Amino acid sequence: PQGRFVAEFGGHGCVEKVKTALVAALDRRGIDGAAAIPWYFPTVEDYSHRLTKAGFAVKYIALIPRPTPLPGDITGWLETFAESFTSRLAASDRPGFIAEVREALRPLLCDENGNWTADYVRLRFAAQLDH
Protein backbone atom coordinates (compact mmCIF):
# COMPACT_ATOMS: atom_id res chain seq x y z
CA PRO A 1 0.00 0.00 0.00
CA GLN A 2 1.22 3.46 -0.95
CA GLY A 3 4.35 1.83 -2.38
CA ARG A 4 6.58 3.69 -4.80
CA PHE A 5 7.90 2.39 -8.10
CA VAL A 6 10.93 4.32 -9.32
CA ALA A 7 12.85 3.05 -12.33
CA GLU A 8 14.89 3.84 -15.39
CA PHE A 9 15.29 1.68 -18.49
CA GLY A 10 15.46 1.93 -22.25
CA GLY A 11 12.78 4.21 -23.66
CA HIS A 12 11.37 5.07 -27.06
CA GLY A 13 14.18 5.77 -29.51
CA CYS A 14 16.80 3.81 -27.58
CA VAL A 15 19.41 2.38 -29.97
CA GLU A 16 17.20 3.45 -32.89
CA LYS A 17 20.16 3.88 -35.25
CA VAL A 18 21.55 0.50 -34.25
CA LYS A 19 18.16 -1.18 -34.63
CA THR A 20 17.65 0.38 -38.07
CA ALA A 21 21.04 -0.85 -39.27
CA LEU A 22 20.47 -4.37 -37.91
CA VAL A 23 17.02 -4.65 -39.49
CA ALA A 24 18.26 -3.33 -42.85
CA ALA A 25 21.20 -5.77 -42.91
CA LEU A 26 18.88 -8.74 -42.29
CA ASP A 27 16.36 -7.43 -44.83
CA ARG A 28 19.13 -7.29 -47.46
CA ARG A 29 19.66 -11.01 -46.83
CA GLY A 30 15.98 -11.80 -47.40
CA ILE A 31 15.29 -12.22 -43.67
CA ASP A 32 12.54 -10.22 -41.94
CA GLY A 33 14.66 -7.90 -39.80
CA ALA A 34 11.70 -6.35 -37.98
CA ALA A 35 10.67 -9.80 -36.74
CA ALA A 36 14.07 -10.13 -35.02
CA ILE A 37 13.65 -7.03 -32.83
CA PRO A 38 13.66 -8.23 -29.21
CA TRP A 39 13.44 -4.87 -27.48
CA TYR A 40 10.53 -2.99 -25.97
CA PHE A 41 11.30 0.70 -25.60
CA PRO A 42 8.04 2.40 -24.60
CA THR A 43 6.91 5.95 -25.14
CA VAL A 44 5.97 8.15 -22.19
CA GLU A 45 2.32 7.77 -23.14
CA ASP A 46 2.45 3.98 -23.39
CA TYR A 47 4.23 3.43 -20.09
CA SER A 48 2.15 6.05 -18.26
CA HIS A 49 -0.95 4.17 -19.39
CA ARG A 50 0.49 0.85 -18.20
CA LEU A 51 1.37 2.30 -14.79
CA THR A 52 -2.03 3.94 -14.39
CA LYS A 53 -3.81 0.73 -15.43
CA ALA A 54 -1.81 -1.12 -12.74
CA GLY A 55 -3.03 1.31 -10.06
CA PHE A 56 -0.13 3.75 -9.95
CA ALA A 57 -0.31 7.52 -9.98
CA VAL A 58 2.53 8.78 -12.16
CA LYS A 59 4.43 11.52 -10.34
CA TYR A 60 7.18 11.97 -12.95
CA ILE A 61 7.98 10.39 -16.29
CA ALA A 62 10.34 11.50 -19.05
CA LEU A 63 12.45 10.29 -21.93
CA ILE A 64 16.09 11.27 -21.48
CA PRO A 65 18.61 10.99 -24.30
CA ARG A 66 21.78 9.46 -22.89
CA PRO A 67 24.43 9.03 -25.56
CA THR A 68 26.81 6.48 -24.04
CA PRO A 69 30.48 6.18 -24.99
CA LEU A 70 31.53 2.62 -25.73
CA PRO A 71 34.86 1.20 -24.55
CA GLY A 72 35.77 0.09 -28.07
CA ASP A 73 34.07 0.02 -31.41
CA ILE A 74 30.48 -1.13 -31.69
CA THR A 75 31.46 -4.70 -32.59
CA GLY A 76 31.51 -5.81 -28.95
CA TRP A 77 28.13 -4.21 -28.31
CA LEU A 78 26.64 -5.94 -31.35
CA GLU A 79 28.11 -9.31 -30.37
CA THR A 80 26.63 -8.92 -26.88
CA PHE A 81 23.21 -7.38 -27.52
CA ALA A 82 22.24 -8.27 -31.11
CA GLU A 83 22.01 -12.04 -30.68
CA SER A 84 18.35 -12.11 -31.71
CA PHE A 85 19.49 -10.74 -35.09
CA THR A 86 22.68 -12.75 -35.54
CA SER A 87 21.01 -16.01 -34.47
CA ARG A 88 18.97 -15.91 -37.67
CA LEU A 89 22.18 -16.37 -39.65
CA ALA A 90 24.53 -19.30 -40.07
CA ALA A 91 27.47 -18.96 -37.67
CA SER A 92 29.82 -18.49 -40.62
CA ASP A 93 27.80 -15.48 -41.84
CA ARG A 94 27.70 -13.63 -38.52
CA PRO A 95 31.13 -11.90 -38.63
CA GLY A 96 30.35 -10.42 -42.05
CA PHE A 97 26.93 -9.30 -40.85
CA ILE A 98 28.43 -7.58 -37.78
CA ALA A 99 31.07 -5.89 -39.97
CA GLU A 100 28.40 -4.65 -42.38
CA VAL A 101 26.30 -3.20 -39.55
CA ARG A 102 29.40 -1.60 -37.98
CA GLU A 103 30.25 0.13 -41.25
CA ALA A 104 26.66 1.34 -41.69
CA LEU A 105 26.80 2.83 -38.18
CA ARG A 106 30.28 4.36 -38.47
CA PRO A 107 29.10 7.72 -39.92
CA LEU A 108 26.27 7.89 -37.36
CA LEU A 109 27.86 6.78 -34.09
CA CYS A 110 31.64 7.11 -34.50
CA ASP A 111 33.47 10.43 -34.26
CA GLU A 112 36.54 11.54 -36.22
CA ASN A 113 38.82 10.13 -33.50
CA GLY A 114 37.31 6.63 -33.72
CA ASN A 115 35.25 6.94 -30.52
CA TRP A 116 31.92 5.11 -30.64
CA THR A 117 28.78 6.24 -28.81
CA ALA A 118 25.60 4.19 -28.43
CA ASP A 119 22.39 6.14 -29.04
CA TYR A 120 20.67 5.30 -25.77
CA VAL A 121 17.44 6.92 -24.63
CA ARG A 122 16.22 6.27 -21.09
CA LEU A 123 12.67 6.29 -19.73
CA ARG A 124 12.78 7.48 -16.13
CA PHE A 125 9.76 7.57 -13.87
CA ALA A 126 8.44 7.73 -10.34
CA ALA A 127 4.98 6.43 -9.53
CA GLN A 128 3.03 5.66 -6.40
CA LEU A 129 0.23 3.21 -5.74
CA ASP A 130 -3.09 5.00 -5.46
CA HIS A 131 -4.44 2.61 -2.83
Secondary structure as a PSIPRED ss2 file (coil, helix, strand):
# PSIPRED VFORMAT (PSIPRED V4.0)

   1 P C   1.000  0.000  0.000
   2 Q C   1.000  0.000  0.000
   3 G C   1.000  0.000  0.000
   4 R E   0.000  0.000  1.000
   5 F E   0.000  0.000  1.000
   6 V E   0.000  0.000  1.000
   7 A E   0.000  0.000  1.000
   8 E E   0.000  0.000  1.000
   9 F E   0.000  0.000  1.000
  10 G E   0.000  0.000  1.000
  11 G C   1.000  0.000  0.000
  12 H C   1.000  0.000  0.000
  13 G C   1.000  0.000  0.000
  14 C C   1.000  0.000  0.000
  15 V C   1.000  0.000  0.000
  16 E H   0.000  1.000  0.000
  17 K H   0.000  1.000  0.000
  18 V H   0.000  1.000  0.000
  19 K H   0.000  1.000  0.000
  20 T H   0.000  1.000  0.000
  21 A H   0.000  1.000  0.000
  22 L H   0.000  1.000  0.000
  23 V H   0.000  1.000  0.000
  24 A H   0.000  1.000  0.000
  25 A H   0.000  1.000  0.000
  26 L H   0.000  1.000  0.000
  27 D H   0.000  1.000  0.000
  28 R H   0.000  1.000  0.000
  29 R C   1.000  0.000  0.000
  30 G C   1.000  0.000  0.000
  31 I C   1.000  0.000  0.000
  32 D C   1.000  0.000  0.000
  33 G C   1.000  0.000  0.000
  34 A H   0.000  1.000  0.000
  35 A H   0.000  1.000  0.000
  36 A H   0.000  1.000  0.000
  37 I C   1.000  0.000  0.000
  38 P C   1.000  0.000  0.000
  39 W C   1.000  0.000  0.000
  40 Y C   1.000  0.000  0.000
  41 F C   1.000  0.000  0.000
  42 P C   1.000  0.000  0.000
  43 T C   1.000  0.000  0.000
  44 V H   0.000  1.000  0.000
  45 E H   0.000  1.000  0.000
  46 D H   0.000  1.000  0.000
  47 Y H   0.000  1.000  0.000
  48 S H   0.000  1.000  0.000
  49 H H   0.000  1.000  0.000
  50 R H   0.000  1.000  0.000
  51 L H   0.000  1.000  0.000
  52 T H   0.000  1.000  0.000
  53 K H   0.000  1.000  0.000
  54 A C   1.000  0.000  0.000
  55 G C   1.000  0.000  0.000
  56 F E   0.000  0.000  1.000
  57 A E   0.000  0.000  1.000
  58 V E   0.000  0.000  1.000
  59 K E   0.000  0.000  1.000
  60 Y E   0.000  0.000  1.000
  61 I E   0.000  0.000  1.000
  62 A E   0.000  0.000  1.000
  63 L E   0.000  0.000  1.000
  64 I E   0.000  0.000  1.000
  65 P E   0.000  0.000  1.000
  66 R E   0.000  0.000  1.000
  67 P E   0.000  0.000  1.000
  68 T E   0.000  0.000  1.000
  69 P E   0.000  0.000  1.000
  70 L C   1.000  0.000  0.000
  71 P C   1.000  0.000  0.000
  72 G C   1.000  0.000  0.000
  73 D C   1.000  0.000  0.000
  74 I H   0.000  1.000  0.000
  75 T H   0.000  1.000  0.000
  76 G H   0.000  1.000  0.000
  77 W H   0.000  1.000  0.000
  78 L H   0.000  1.000  0.000
  79 E H   0.000  1.000  0.000
  80 T H   0.000  1.000  0.000
  81 F H   0.000  1.000  0.000
  82 A C   1.000  0.000  0.000
  83 E H   0.000  1.000  0.000
  84 S H   0.000  1.000  0.000
  85 F H   0.000  1.000  0.000
  86 T H   0.000  1.000  0.000
  87 S C   1.000  0.000  0.000
  88 R C   1.000  0.000  0.000
  89 L C   1.000  0.000  0.000
  90 A C   1.000  0.000  0.000
  91 A H   0.000  1.000  0.000
  92 S H   0.000  1.000  0.000
  93 D H   0.000  1.000  0.000
  94 R H   0.000  1.000  0.000
  95 P H   0.000  1.000  0.000
  96 G H   0.000  1.000  0.000
  97 F H   0.000  1.000  0.000
  98 I H   0.000  1.000  0.000
  99 A H   0.000  1.000  0.000
 100 E H   0.000  1.000  0.000
 101 V H   0.000  1.000  0.000
 102 R H   0.000  1.000  0.000
 103 E H   0.000  1.000  0.000
 104 A H   0.000  1.000  0.000
 105 L H   0.000  1.000  0.000
 106 R H   0.000  1.000  0.000
 107 P H   0.000  1.000  0.000
 108 L H   0.000  1.000  0.000
 109 L H   0.000  1.000  0.000
 110 C E   0.000  0.000  1.000
 111 D C   1.000  0.000  0.000
 112 E C   1.000  0.000  0.000
 113 N C   1.000  0.000  0.000
 114 G C   1.000  0.000  0.000
 115 N C   1.000  0.000  0.000
 116 W E   0.000  0.000  1.000
 117 T E   0.000  0.000  1.000
 118 A E   0.000  0.000  1.000
 119 D E   0.000  0.000  1.000
 120 Y E   0.000  0.000  1.000
 121 V E   0.000  0.000  1.000
 122 R E   0.000  0.000  1.000
 123 L E   0.000  0.000  1.000
 124 R E   0.000  0.000  1.000
 125 F E   0.000  0.000  1.000
 126 A E   0.000  0.000  1.000
 127 A E   0.000  0.000  1.000
 128 Q E   0.000  0.000  1.000
 129 L E   0.000  0.000  1.000
 130 D C   1.000  0.000  0.000
 131 H C   1.000  0.000  0.000
